[in-house]
Amino acid sequence: MKNYLFVCLFIFLIPVFGLSQEASSAKDKAKAPASARAQHREAKKKWKESRMIEMEQKRAIKENDKRLQTKATLKRMRQTKRKSERMRNNRKEFFLVRWFKYKHH
């Protein structure tokens, strides 16, 4: 008899559980923008915010790198850059540099 009572109670309570789940999904739908245009606008806003955060992080890293570099380091970086550009363009080094450069034998 007890098992019969539990089965009947369970059968009567199934619709209540189902309705409570539908109500929560209705709340989620109410939070979501109604039109596709509003959804697109919201997605674009989120993208812009994430992009701004990313750009700020990159800018902070760049400023930190600049702060750490000394005058000698910057000069060495410029010289290396010029040398690499010259090599990429297939140009020779200055003739005095070539004449007096250490040669491996």
Biopython code that builds the backbone (N, CA, C, O; Angstrom):
import numpy as np
from Bio.PDB.StructureBuilder import StructureBuilder

atoms = [
    (1, "MET", "N", (0.807, -1.196, 0.000)),
    (1, "MET", "CA", (0.000, 0.000, 0.000)),
    (1, "MET", "C", (0.852, 1.263, 0.000)),
    (1, "MET", "O", (0.543, 2.248, -0.671)),
    (2, "LYS", "N", (1.960, 1.202, 0.792)),
    (2, "LYS", "CA", (2.831, 2.375, 0.851)),
    (2, "LYS", "C", (3.460, 2.656, -0.513)),
    (2, "LYS", "O", (3.563, 3.809, -0.930)),
    (3, "ASN", "N", (3.878, 1.596, -1.201)),
    (3, "ASN", "CA", (4.498, 1.779, -2.520)),
    (3, "ASN", "C", (3.503, 2.403, -3.498)),
    (3, "ASN", "O", (3.869, 3.240, -4.324)),
    (4, "TYR", "N", (2.249, 1.987, -3.394)),
    (4, "TYR", "CA", (1.215, 2.530, -4.262)),
    (4, "TYR", "C", (1.036, 4.032, -4.002)),
    (4, "TYR", "O", (0.853, 4.814, -4.935)),
    (5, "LEU", "N", (1.090, 4.416, -2.743)),
    (5, "LEU", "CA", (0.950, 5.826, -2.364)),
    (5, "LEU", "C", (2.111, 6.661, -2.931)),
    (5, "LEU", "O", (1.893, 7.757, -3.447)),
    (6, "PHE", "N", (3.327, 6.145, -2.835)),
    (6, "PHE", "CA", (4.495, 6.860, -3.368)),
    (6, "PHE", "C", (4.437, 6.996, -4.886)),
    (6, "PHE", "O", (4.809, 8.031, -5.438)),
    (7, "VAL", "N", (3.973, 5.954, -5.551)),
    (7, "VAL", "CA", (3.856, 5.992, -7.009)),
    (7, "VAL", "C", (2.836, 7.032, -7.433)),
    (7, "VAL", "O", (3.085, 7.799, -8.363)),
    (8, "CYS", "N", (1.686, 7.067, -6.761)),
    (8, "CYS", "CA", (0.656, 8.059, -7.095)),
    (8, "CYS", "C", (1.155, 9.475, -6.822)),
    (8, "CYS", "O", (0.947, 10.380, -7.630)),
    (9, "LEU", "N", (1.799, 9.657, -5.704)),
    (9, "LEU", "CA", (2.345, 10.971, -5.358)),
    (9, "LEU", "C", (3.374, 11.413, -6.402)),
    (9, "LEU", "O", (3.390, 12.573, -6.814)),
    (10, "PHE", "N", (4.209, 10.507, -6.812)),
    (10, "PHE", "CA", (5.229, 10.818, -7.815)),
    (10, "PHE", "C", (4.595, 11.190, -9.152)),
    (10, "PHE", "O", (5.041, 12.130, -9.811)),
    (11, "ILE", "N", (3.577, 10.472, -9.548)),
    (11, "ILE", "CA", (2.897, 10.745, -10.816)),
    (11, "ILE", "C", (2.240, 12.123, -10.792)),
    (11, "ILE", "O", (2.262, 12.839, -11.793)),
    (12, "PHE", "N", (1.661, 12.493, -9.664)),
    (12, "PHE", "CA", (1.009, 13.801, -9.563)),
    (12, "PHE", "C", (2.020, 14.944, -9.496)),
    (12, "PHE", "O", (1.693, 16.070, -9.870)),
    (13, "LEU", "N", (3.230, 14.683, -9.031)),
    (13, "LEU", "CA", (4.228, 15.750, -8.885)),
    (13, "LEU", "C", (5.089, 15.948, -10.140)),
    (13, "LEU", "O", (5.782, 16.960, -10.237)),
    (14, "ILE", "N", (5.070, 15.043, -11.076)),
    (14, "ILE", "CA", (5.855, 15.167, -12.313)),
    (14, "ILE", "C", (5.509, 16.454, -13.060)),
    (14, "ILE", "O", (6.432, 17.163, -13.462)),
    (15, "PRO", "N", (4.233, 16.802, -13.271)),
    (15, "PRO", "CA", (3.929, 18.054, -13.973)),
    (15, "PRO", "C", (4.450, 19.292, -13.236)),
    (15, "PRO", "O", (4.818, 20.276, -13.877)),
    (16, "VAL", "N", (4.485, 19.257, -11.924)),
    (16, "VAL", "CA", (4.981, 20.400, -11.147)),
    (16, "VAL", "C", (6.463, 20.611, -11.420)),
    (16, "VAL", "O", (6.905, 21.746, -11.602)),
    (17, "PHE", "N", (7.236, 19.527, -11.449)),
    (17, "PHE", "CA", (8.664, 19.638, -11.734)),
    (17, "PHE", "C", (8.885, 20.161, -13.156)),
    (17, "PHE", "O", (9.777, 20.975, -13.394)),
    (18, "GLY", "N", (8.083, 19.695, -14.077)),
    (18, "GLY", "CA", (8.199, 20.129, -15.470)),
    (18, "GLY", "C", (7.899, 21.611, -15.620)),
    (18, "GLY", "O", (8.594, 22.304, -16.362)),
    (19, "LEU", "N", (6.897, 22.103, -14.945)),
    (19, "LEU", "CA", (6.539, 23.516, -15.026)),
    (19, "LEU", "C", (7.607, 24.396, -14.404)),
    (19, "LEU", "O", (7.874, 25.492, -14.898)),
    (20, "SER", "N", (8.216, 23.931, -13.331)),
    (20, "SER", "CA", (9.243, 24.750, -12.694)),
    (20, "SER", "C", (10.455, 24.899, -13.618)),
    (20, "SER", "O", (11.096, 25.950, -13.626)),
    (21, "GLN", "N", (10.769, 23.877, -14.382)),
    (21, "GLN", "CA", (11.885, 23.979, -15.315)),
    (21, "GLN", "C", (11.553, 24.910, -16.463)),
    (21, "GLN", "O", (12.425, 25.643, -16.928)),
    (22, "GLU", "N", (10.313, 24.902, -16.934)),
    (22, "GLU", "CA", (9.917, 25.790, -18.012)),
    (22, "GLU", "C", (9.958, 27.240, -17.565)),
    (22, "GLU", "O", (10.301, 28.120, -18.354)),
    (23, "ALA", "N", (9.617, 27.500, -16.327)),
    (23, "ALA", "CA", (9.612, 28.868, -15.814)),
    (23, "ALA", "C", (11.033, 29.425, -15.794)),
    (23, "ALA", "O", (11.238, 30.595, -16.119)),
    (24, "SER", "N", (12.015, 28.611, -15.420)),
    (24, "SER", "CA", (13.390, 29.101, -15.389)),
    (24, "SER", "C", (13.894, 29.385, -16.799)),
    (24, "SER", "O", (14.645, 30.338, -17.004)),
    (25, "SER", "N", (13.492, 28.571, -17.773)),
    (25, "SER", "CA", (13.927, 28.831, -19.143)),
    (25, "SER", "C", (13.245, 30.083, -19.683)),
    (25, "SER", "O", (13.818, 30.785, -20.516)),
    (26, "ALA", "N", (12.022, 30.373, -19.220)),
    (26, "ALA", "CA", (11.341, 31.600, -19.643)),
    (26, "ALA", "C", (12.078, 32.821, -19.114)),
    (26, "ALA", "O", (12.150, 33.849, -19.787)),
    (27, "LYS", "N", (12.618, 32.710, -17.922)),
    (27, "LYS", "CA", (13.405, 33.819, -17.360)),
    (27, "LYS", "C", (14.663, 34.051, -18.189)),
    (27, "LYS", "O", (15.028, 35.195, -18.460)),
    (28, "ASP", "N", (15.333, 32.960, -18.596)),
    (28, "ASP", "CA", (16.529, 33.078, -19.429)),
    (28, "ASP", "C", (16.195, 33.735, -20.765)),
    (28, "ASP", "O", (16.969, 34.544, -21.276)),
    (29, "LYS", "N", (15.041, 33.384, -21.325)),
    (29, "LYS", "CA", (14.638, 33.980, -22.595)),
    (29, "LYS", "C", (14.360, 35.462, -22.438)),
    (29, "LYS", "O", (14.616, 36.246, -23.352)),
    (30, "ALA", "N", (13.832, 35.854, -21.273)),
    (30, "ALA", "CA", (13.531, 37.268, -21.037)),
    (30, "ALA", "C", (14.820, 38.080, -20.950)),
    (30, "ALA", "O", (14.846, 39.244, -21.350)),
    (31, "LYS", "N", (15.888, 37.476, -20.429)),
    (31, "LYS", "CA", (17.166, 38.183, -20.325)),
    (31, "LYS", "C", (17.825, 38.365, -21.686)),
    (31, "LYS", "O", (18.498, 39.370, -21.913)),
    (32, "ALA", "N", (17.646, 37.425, -22.582)),
    (32, "ALA", "CA", (18.274, 37.481, -23.903)),
    (32, "ALA", "C", (17.586, 38.560, -24.744)),
    (32, "ALA", "O", (16.371, 38.733, -24.652)),
    (33, "PRO", "N", (18.360, 39.290, -25.569)),
    (33, "PRO", "CA", (17.754, 40.297, -26.444)),
    (33, "PRO", "C", (16.755, 39.663, -27.408)),
    (33, "PRO", "O", (16.938, 38.531, -27.854)),
    (34, "ALA", "N", (15.714, 40.397, -27.715)),
    (34, "ALA", "CA", (14.620, 39.841, -28.507)),
    (34, "ALA", "C", (14.990, 39.684, -29.969)),
    (34, "ALA", "O", (14.749, 38.627, -30.553)),
    (35, "SER", "N", (15.569, 40.707, -30.570)),
    (35, "SER", "CA", (15.805, 40.653, -32.010)),
    (35, "SER", "C", (17.246, 40.275, -32.328)),
    (35, "SER", "O", (18.129, 40.342, -31.474)),
    (36, "ALA", "N", (17.455, 39.882, -33.559)),
    (36, "ALA", "CA", (18.806, 39.528, -34.014)),
    (36, "ALA", "C", (19.702, 40.760, -34.010)),
    (36, "ALA", "O", (20.901, 40.669, -33.743)),
    (37, "ARG", "N", (19.114, 41.900, -34.307)),
    (37, "ARG", "CA", (19.892, 43.150, -34.321)),
    (37, "ARG", "C", (20.423, 43.470, -32.923)),
    (37, "ARG", "O", (21.576, 43.871, -32.763)),
    (38, "ALA", "N", (19.573, 43.289, -31.919)),
    (38, "ALA", "CA", (19.996, 43.537, -30.538)),
    (38, "ALA", "C", (21.065, 42.538, -30.113)),
    (38, "ALA", "O", (22.007, 42.895, -29.406)),
    (39, "GLN", "N", (20.920, 41.288, -30.544)),
    (39, "GLN", "CA", (21.936, 40.280, -30.224)),
    (39, "GLN", "C", (23.267, 40.637, -30.867)),
    (39, "GLN", "O", (24.320, 40.514, -30.243)),
    (40, "HIS", "N", (23.214, 41.083, -32.123)),
    (40, "HIS", "CA", (24.438, 41.473, -32.831)),
    (40, "HIS", "C", (25.093, 42.662, -32.124)),
    (40, "HIS", "O", (26.312, 42.700, -31.957)),
    (41, "ARG", "N", (24.275, 43.623, -31.714)),
    (41, "ARG", "CA", (24.787, 44.800, -31.020)),
    (41, "ARG", "C", (25.458, 44.404, -29.703)),
    (41, "ARG", "O", (26.517, 44.928, -29.356)),
    (42, "GLU", "N", (24.841, 43.483, -28.979)),
    (42, "GLU", "CA", (25.394, 43.011, -27.708)),
    (42, "GLU", "C", (26.706, 42.266, -27.931)),
    (42, "GLU", "O", (27.659, 42.451, -27.175)),
    (43, "ALA", "N", (26.762, 41.425, -28.965)),
    (43, "ALA", "CA", (27.990, 40.686, -29.276)),
    (43, "ALA", "C", (29.106, 41.649, -29.660)),
    (43, "ALA", "O", (30.257, 41.463, -29.266)),
    (44, "LYS", "N", (28.766, 42.673, -30.426)),
    (44, "LYS", "CA", (29.764, 43.660, -30.835)),
    (44, "LYS", "C", (30.286, 44.428, -29.623)),
    (44, "LYS", "O", (31.477, 44.729, -29.541)),
    (45, "LYS", "N", (29.409, 44.738, -28.699)),
    (45, "LYS", "CA", (29.811, 45.456, -27.492)),
    (45, "LYS", "C", (30.787, 44.611, -26.664)),
    (45, "LYS", "O", (31.794, 45.118, -26.170)),
    (46, "LYS", "N", (30.476, 43.313, -26.522)),
    (46, "LYS", "CA", (31.365, 42.419, -25.785)),
    (46, "LYS", "C", (32.715, 42.300, -26.481)),
    (46, "LYS", "O", (33.758, 42.291, -25.826)),
    (47, "TRP", "N", (32.695, 42.208, -27.814)),
    (47, "TRP", "CA", (33.935, 42.102, -28.584)),
    (47, "TRP", "C", (34.785, 43.351, -28.386)),
    (47, "TRP", "O", (35.999, 43.257, -28.202)),
    (48, "LYS", "N", (34.149, 44.524, -28.423)),
    (48, "LYS", "CA", (34.890, 45.771, -28.239)),
    (48, "LYS", "C", (35.525, 45.835, -26.857)),
    (48, "LYS", "O", (36.674, 46.254, -26.719)),
    (49, "GLU", "N", (34.788, 45.425, -25.842)),
    (49, "GLU", "CA", (35.332, 45.438, -24.485)),
    (49, "GLU", "C", (36.534, 44.509, -24.365)),
    (49, "GLU", "O", (37.552, 44.879, -23.780)),
    (50, "SER", "N", (36.418, 43.307, -24.918)),
    (50, "SER", "CA", (37.539, 42.363, -24.833)),
    (50, "SER", "C", (38.731, 42.875, -25.629)),
    (50, "SER", "O", (39.878, 42.697, -25.218)),
    (51, "ARG", "N", (38.464, 43.513, -26.773)),
    (51, "ARG", "CA", (39.550, 44.065, -27.583)),
    (51, "ARG", "C", (40.249, 45.204, -26.856)),
    (51, "ARG", "O", (41.474, 45.311, -26.914)),
    (52, "MET", "N", (39.496, 46.051, -26.177)),
    (52, "MET", "CA", (40.090, 47.154, -25.428)),
    (52, "MET", "C", (40.991, 46.622, -24.311)),
    (52, "MET", "O", (42.080, 47.149, -24.084)),
    (53, "ILE", "N", (40.537, 45.585, -23.622)),
    (53, "ILE", "CA", (41.347, 44.980, -22.567)),
    (53, "ILE", "C", (42.626, 44.410, -23.150)),
    (53, "ILE", "O", (43.706, 44.589, -22.588)),
    (54, "GLU", "N", (42.503, 43.716, -24.291)),
    (54, "GLU", "CA", (43.673, 43.123, -24.951)),
    (54, "GLU", "C", (44.669, 44.198, -25.387)),
    (54, "GLU", "O", (45.877, 44.039, -25.212)),
    (55, "MET", "N", (44.158, 45.291, -25.953)),
    (55, "MET", "CA", (45.030, 46.378, -26.406)),
    (55, "MET", "C", (45.744, 47.042, -25.225)),
    (55, "MET", "O", (46.920, 47.391, -25.325)),
    (56, "GLU", "N", (45.036, 47.215, -24.116)),
    (56, "GLU", "CA", (45.645, 47.793, -22.919)),
    (56, "GLU", "C", (46.777, 46.899, -22.401)),
    (56, "GLU", "O", (47.824, 47.394, -21.984)),
    (57, "GLN", "N", (46.562, 45.594, -22.432)),
    (57, "GLN", "CA", (47.599, 44.669, -21.979)),
    (57, "GLN", "C", (48.825, 44.752, -22.884)),
    (57, "GLN", "O", (49.955, 44.778, -22.394)),
    (58, "LYS", "N", (48.610, 44.795, -24.210)),
    (58, "LYS", "CA", (49.733, 44.897, -25.142)),
    (58, "LYS", "C", (50.494, 46.201, -24.932)),
    (58, "LYS", "O", (51.724, 46.223, -24.963)),
    (59, "ARG", "N", (49.746, 47.299, -24.714)),
    (59, "ARG", "CA", (50.371, 48.604, -24.505)),
    (59, "ARG", "C", (51.207, 48.597, -23.223)),
    (59, "ARG", "O", (52.303, 49.158, -23.196)),
    (60, "ALA", "N", (50.696, 47.965, -22.164)),
    (60, "ALA", "CA", (51.428, 47.888, -20.904)),
    (60, "ALA", "C", (52.714, 47.090, -21.064)),
    (60, "ALA", "O", (53.751, 47.453, -20.509)),
    (61, "ILE", "N", (52.644, 45.998, -21.827)),
    (61, "ILE", "CA", (53.841, 45.182, -22.066)),
    (61, "ILE", "C", (54.887, 45.987, -22.835)),
    (61, "ILE", "O", (56.075, 45.953, -22.513)),
    (62, "LYS", "N", (54.427, 46.713, -23.858)),
    (62, "LYS", "CA", (55.338, 47.504, -24.671)),
    (62, "LYS", "C", (56.009, 48.607, -23.845)),
    (62, "LYS", "O", (57.208, 48.849, -23.977)),
    (63, "GLU", "N", (55.224, 49.270, -22.995)),
    (63, "GLU", "CA", (55.786, 50.329, -22.146)),
    (63, "GLU", "C", (56.792, 49.761, -21.167)),
    (63, "GLU", "O", (57.812, 50.393, -20.892)),
    (64, "ASN", "N", (56.520, 48.574, -20.634)),
    (64, "ASN", "CA", (57.454, 47.939, -19.716)),
    (64, "ASN", "C", (58.752, 47.590, -20.431)),
    (64, "ASN", "O", (59.835, 47.775, -19.875)),
    (65, "ASP", "N", (58.653, 47.084, -21.667)),
    (65, "ASP", "CA", (59.852, 46.766, -22.433)),
    (65, "ASP", "C", (60.682, 48.014, -22.687)),
    (65, "ASP", "O", (61.907, 47.987, -22.568)),
    (66, "LYS", "N", (60.007, 49.119, -23.039)),
    (66, "LYS", "CA", (60.729, 50.366, -23.285)),
    (66, "LYS", "C", (61.417, 50.859, -22.022)),
    (66, "LYS", "O", (62.535, 51.371, -22.080)),
    (67, "ARG", "N", (60.755, 50.709, -20.887)),
    (67, "ARG", "CA", (61.320, 51.179, -19.625)),
    (67, "ARG", "C", (62.584, 50.388, -19.268)),
    (67, "ARG", "O", (63.508, 50.938, -18.668)),
    (68, "LEU", "N", (62.628, 49.105, -19.631)),
    (68, "LEU", "CA", (63.768, 48.266, -19.279)),
    (68, "LEU", "C", (64.972, 48.464, -20.191)),
    (68, "LEU", "O", (66.091, 48.112, -19.816)),
    (69, "GLN", "N", (64.763, 49.024, -21.386)),
    (69, "GLN", "CA", (65.852, 49.128, -22.344)),
    (69, "GLN", "C", (66.704, 50.370, -22.076)),
    (69, "GLN", "O", (66.192, 51.477, -21.911)),
    (70, "THR", "N", (68.021, 50.149, -22.037)),
    (70, "THR", "CA", (68.952, 51.257, -21.842)),
    (70, "THR", "C", (69.301, 51.864, -23.197)),
    (70, "THR", "O", (68.894, 51.360, -24.243)),
    (71, "LYS", "N", (70.056, 52.948, -23.156)),
    (71, "LYS", "CA", (70.463, 53.626, -24.384)),
    (71, "LYS", "C", (71.335, 52.699, -25.245)),
    (71, "LYS", "O", (71.176, 52.643, -26.464)),
    (72, "ALA", "N", (72.241, 51.986, -24.607)),
    (72, "ALA", "CA", (73.121, 51.067, -25.341)),
    (72, "ALA", "C", (72.314, 49.933, -25.984)),
    (72, "ALA", "O", (72.606, 49.518, -27.106)),
    (73, "THR", "N", (71.320, 49.444, -25.283)),
    (73, "THR", "CA", (70.484, 48.371, -25.813)),
    (73, "THR", "C", (69.738, 48.847, -27.048)),
    (73, "THR", "O", (69.686, 48.142, -28.056)),
    (74, "LEU", "N", (69.162, 50.041, -26.974)),
    (74, "LEU", "CA", (68.442, 50.586, -28.124)),
    (74, "LEU", "C", (69.365, 50.761, -29.330)),
    (74, "LEU", "O", (68.974, 50.483, -30.464)),
    (75, "LYS", "N", (70.594, 51.226, -29.077)),
    (75, "LYS", "CA", (71.556, 51.406, -30.168)),
    (75, "LYS", "C", (71.882, 50.064, -30.813)),
    (75, "LYS", "O", (71.925, 49.957, -32.038)),
    (76, "ARG", "N", (72.112, 49.045, -29.995)),
    (76, "ARG", "CA", (72.420, 47.714, -30.507)),
    (76, "ARG", "C", (71.243, 47.155, -31.304)),
    (76, "ARG", "O", (71.443, 46.503, -32.329)),
    (77, "MET", "N", (70.030, 47.404, -30.843)),
    (77, "MET", "CA", (68.838, 46.937, -31.558)),
    (77, "MET", "C", (68.728, 47.608, -32.926)),
    (77, "MET", "O", (68.402, 46.957, -33.919)),
    (78, "ARG", "N", (69.002, 48.915, -32.973)),
    (78, "ARG", "CA", (68.950, 49.627, -34.257)),
    (78, "ARG", "C", (69.995, 49.079, -35.226)),
    (78, "ARG", "O", (69.704, 48.865, -36.403)),
    (79, "GLN", "N", (71.203, 48.853, -34.735)),
    (79, "GLN", "CA", (72.264, 48.333, -35.594)),
    (79, "GLN", "C", (71.912, 46.937, -36.117)),
    (79, "GLN", "O", (72.122, 46.639, -37.293)),
    (80, "THR", "N", (71.393, 46.113, -35.267)),
    (80, "THR", "CA", (71.003, 44.759, -35.674)),
    (80, "THR", "C", (69.890, 44.814, -36.713)),
    (80, "THR", "O", (69.891, 44.052, -37.680)),
    (81, "LYS", "N", (68.943, 45.723, -36.504)),
    (81, "LYS", "CA", (67.844, 45.868, -37.456)),
    (81, "LYS", "C", (68.359, 46.298, -38.818)),
    (81, "LYS", "O", (67.956, 45.742, -39.839)),
    (82, "ARG", "N", (69.246, 47.280, -38.840)),
    (82, "ARG", "CA", (69.808, 47.744, -40.113)),
    (82, "ARG", "C", (70.586, 46.633, -40.815)),
    (82, "ARG", "O", (70.482, 46.463, -42.030)),
    (83, "LYS", "N", (71.366, 45.878, -40.037)),
    (83, "LYS", "CA", (72.156, 44.797, -40.623)),
    (83, "LYS", "C", (71.241, 43.727, -41.214)),
    (83, "LYS", "O", (71.509, 43.212, -42.300)),
    (84, "SER", "N", (70.161, 43.391, -40.505)),
    (84, "SER", "CA", (69.254, 42.365, -41.015)),
    (84, "SER", "C", (68.529, 42.846, -42.265)),
    (84, "SER", "O", (68.296, 42.066, -43.188)),
    (85, "GLU", "N", (68.170, 44.134, -42.299)),
    (85, "GLU", "CA", (67.539, 44.670, -43.507)),
    (85, "GLU", "C", (68.503, 44.631, -44.692)),
    (85, "GLU", "O", (68.106, 44.325, -45.817)),
    (86, "ARG", "N", (69.746, 44.938, -44.433)),
    (86, "ARG", "CA", (70.755, 44.908, -45.499)),
    (86, "ARG", "C", (70.918, 43.479, -46.019)),
    (86, "ARG", "O", (71.015, 43.264, -47.227)),
    (87, "MET", "N", (70.948, 42.513, -45.117)),
    (87, "MET", "CA", (71.103, 41.118, -45.526)),
    (87, "MET", "C", (69.887, 40.644, -46.317)),
    (87, "MET", "O", (70.027, 39.906, -47.292)),
    (88, "ARG", "N", (68.687, 41.071, -45.897)),
    (88, "ARG", "CA", (67.478, 40.679, -46.613)),
    (88, "ARG", "C", (67.430, 41.281, -48.006)),
    (88, "ARG", "O", (66.889, 40.676, -48.932)),
    (89, "ASN", "N", (67.992, 42.464, -48.153)),
    (89, "ASN", "CA", (68.019, 43.108, -49.468)),
    (89, "ASN", "C", (69.199, 42.642, -50.313)),
    (89, "ASN", "O", (69.383, 43.113, -51.436)),
    (90, "ASN", "N", (69.999, 41.717, -49.779)),
    (90, "ASN", "CA", (71.139, 41.133, -50.471)),
    (90, "ASN", "C", (72.194, 42.193, -50.815)),
    (90, "ASN", "O", (72.787, 42.168, -51.893)),
    (91, "ARG", "N", (72.413, 43.114, -49.886)),
    (91, "ARG", "CA", (73.450, 44.137, -50.074)),
    (91, "ARG", "C", (74.664, 43.779, -49.238)),
    (91, "ARG", "O", (74.545, 43.159, -48.181)),
    (92, "LYS", "N", (75.816, 44.167, -49.714)),
    (92, "LYS", "CA", (77.048, 43.885, -49.001)),
    (92, "LYS", "C", (77.239, 44.884, -47.859)),
    (92, "LYS", "O", (76.645, 45.961, -47.839)),
    (93, "GLU", "N", (78.088, 44.487, -46.910)),
    (93, "GLU", "CA", (78.455, 45.416, -45.849)),
    (93, "GLU", "C", (79.410, 46.463, -46.415)),
    (93, "GLU", "O", (79.959, 46.307, -47.506)),
    (94, "PHE", "N", (79.587, 47.513, -45.657)),
    (94, "PHE", "CA", (80.496, 48.579, -46.052)),
    (94, "PHE", "C", (81.885, 47.989, -46.297)),
    (94, "PHE", "O", (82.312, 47.084, -45.580)),
    (95, "PHE", "N", (82.597, 48.503, -47.318)),
    (95, "PHE", "CA", (83.836, 47.852, -47.737)),
    (95, "PHE", "C", (84.890, 47.830, -46.632)),
    (95, "PHE", "O", (85.639, 46.858, -46.532)),
    (96, "LEU", "N", (84.973, 48.864, -45.804)),
    (96, "LEU", "CA", (85.966, 48.853, -44.716)),
    (96, "LEU", "C", (85.641, 47.761, -43.692)),
    (96, "LEU", "O", (86.542, 47.129, -43.141)),
    (97, "VAL", "N", (84.388, 47.556, -43.452)),
    (97, "VAL", "CA", (83.978, 46.493, -42.523)),
    (97, "VAL", "C", (84.365, 45.143, -43.096)),
    (97, "VAL", "O", (84.854, 44.275, -42.374)),
    (98, "ARG", "N", (84.146, 44.962, -44.401)),
    (98, "ARG", "CA", (84.505, 43.691, -45.033)),
    (98, "ARG", "C", (86.016, 43.477, -45.031)),
    (98, "ARG", "O", (86.474, 42.349, -44.844)),
    (99, "TRP", "N", (86.796, 44.535, -45.234)),
    (99, "TRP", "CA", (88.244, 44.389, -45.291)),
    (99, "TRP", "C", (88.839, 44.011, -43.940)),
    (99, "TRP", "O", (89.748, 43.184, -43.872)),
    (100, "PHE", "N", (88.334, 44.612, -42.864)),
    (100, "PHE", "CA", (88.956, 44.438, -41.569)),
    (100, "PHE", "C", (88.192, 43.490, -40.636)),
    (100, "PHE", "O", (88.500, 43.395, -39.447)),
    (101, "LYS", "N", (87.226, 42.814, -41.170)),
    (101, "LYS", "CA", (86.474, 41.848, -40.382)),
    (101, "LYS", "C", (87.327, 40.604, -40.142)),
    (101, "LYS", "O", (88.110, 40.202, -41.003)),
    (102, "TYR", "N", (87.166, 39.991, -38.952)),
    (102, "TYR", "CA", (87.896, 38.782, -38.648)),
    (102, "TYR", "C", (87.453, 37.672, -39.579)),
    (102, "TYR", "O", (86.257, 37.413, -39.709)),
    (103, "LYS", "N", (88.389, 37.023, -40.220)),
    (103, "LYS", "CA", (88.081, 35.951, -41.162)),
    (103, "LYS", "C", (88.510, 34.602, -40.567)),
    (103, "LYS", "O", (89.629, 34.462, -40.075)),
    (104, "HIS", "N", (87.643, 33.653, -40.615)),
    (104, "HIS", "CA", (87.941, 32.307, -40.136)),
    (104, "HIS", "C", (88.705, 31.571, -41.216)),
    (104, "HIS", "O", (88.319, 31.601, -42.384)),
    (105, "HIS", "N", (89.797, 30.905, -40.829)),
    (105, "HIS", "CA", (90.581, 30.146, -41.810)),
    (105, "HIS", "C", (90.595, 28.696, -41.468)),
    (105, "HIS", "O", (91.206, 27.900, -42.181)),
]
sb = StructureBuilder()
sb.init_structure("model")
sb.init_model(0)
sb.init_chain("A")
sb.init_seg("    ")
for serial, (resi, resn, name, xyz) in enumerate(atoms, 1):
    if name == "N":
        sb.init_residue(resn, " ", resi, " ")
    sb.init_atom(name, np.array(xyz, "f"), 0.0, 1.0, " ", f" {name:<3s}", serial, name[0])
structure = sb.get_structure()
